[in-house]
Amino acid sequence: MVIVVHGGAGVRRDDKPGEQQLAVLERALEAGHAEKTALDAVVAALVVLEDSPQINAGRGTSYNPDGENQMDSAMMDGATLRA
């Protein structure tokens, strides 16, 4: 199984991920690889990412230009196209 994770959007180009962010990404990959199905792997990786204040998702979400904390997410099953 191949898993790809990223630490969120909205970071300036000159910012490089720090050791804490890279450690969270590694934990997310490990959590995903521990699962048997693709759907369970995605959920496990996302739980790690969204629980981390170092990642621009969930607890670490950035504020939009209006100063609001705005989040949304979705998951789709490719076989059934159910979201």
C-alpha positions as CSV (number, residue, x, y, z in Angstrom):
1,M,0.0,0.0,0.0
2,V,1.3,3.5,-0.8
3,I,0.3,6.4,1.5
4,V,1.1,10.0,0.8
5,V,0.5,12.7,3.5
6,H,1.1,16.5,3.6
7,G,1.1,18.9,6.4
8,G,-1.6,21.3,5.1
9,A,-1.7,24.3,2.9
10,G,-1.1,28.0,3.3
11,V,2.6,28.0,4.3
12,R,4.9,30.5,2.7
13,R,7.2,29.0,0.1
14,D,10.3,30.0,2.0
15,D,9.1,28.1,5.1
16,K,10.6,24.6,5.5
17,P,9.0,22.0,7.7
18,G,10.7,21.7,11.0
19,E,11.6,18.5,12.9
20,Q,8.3,18.5,14.8
21,Q,6.2,18.7,11.6
22,L,8.3,16.0,10.0
23,A,7.9,13.8,13.1
24,V,4.1,14.2,12.9
25,L,4.1,13.3,9.2
26,E,6.1,10.2,9.9
27,R,3.7,9.1,12.7
28,A,0.8,9.6,10.3
29,L,2.5,7.3,7.8
30,E,3.2,4.7,10.4
31,A,-0.4,4.8,11.6
32,G,-1.7,4.4,8.1
33,H,0.6,1.5,7.3
34,A,-0.5,-0.3,10.4
35,E,-4.0,-0.7,8.9
36,K,-5.3,-3.4,6.6
37,T,-7.6,-1.5,4.3
38,A,-7.1,1.7,2.4
39,L,-10.0,3.4,4.1
40,D,-8.8,2.5,7.6
41,A,-5.3,3.7,6.6
42,V,-6.6,7.1,5.5
43,V,-8.6,7.5,8.7
44,A,-5.7,6.5,10.9
45,A,-3.3,8.9,9.2
46,L,-5.8,11.7,9.3
47,V,-6.4,11.3,13.0
48,V,-2.7,11.8,13.7
49,L,-2.5,14.9,11.4
50,E,-5.7,16.5,12.8
51,D,-4.7,15.9,16.4
52,S,-1.4,17.8,16.0
53,P,-1.1,21.5,16.5
54,Q,2.0,21.5,14.3
55,I,0.1,20.6,11.2
56,N,-2.3,22.9,9.3
57,A,-5.3,20.7,9.8
58,G,-7.7,20.1,12.7
59,R,-6.1,21.5,15.9
60,G,-3.4,23.3,14.0
61,T,-5.7,25.0,11.4
62,S,-4.6,28.4,10.2
63,Y,-6.9,31.4,10.3
64,N,-8.3,32.8,7.0
65,P,-7.7,36.4,6.0
66,D,-10.8,37.4,7.9
67,G,-9.3,36.0,11.1
68,E,-11.7,33.1,11.2
69,N,-10.8,29.5,11.9
70,Q,-12.4,27.8,8.8
71,M,-12.2,24.0,8.2
72,D,-13.8,21.4,6.1
73,S,-13.0,17.9,5.1
74,A,-14.4,15.0,3.1
75,M,-13.5,11.5,2.3
76,M,-14.6,9.6,-0.8
77,D,-14.7,5.9,-1.4
78,G,-13.5,5.5,-5.0
79,A,-15.3,2.2,-5.6
80,T,-18.8,3.6,-4.7
81,L,-18.1,7.3,-5.1
82,R,-19.8,7.8,-1.7
83,A,-18.5,10.8,0.2
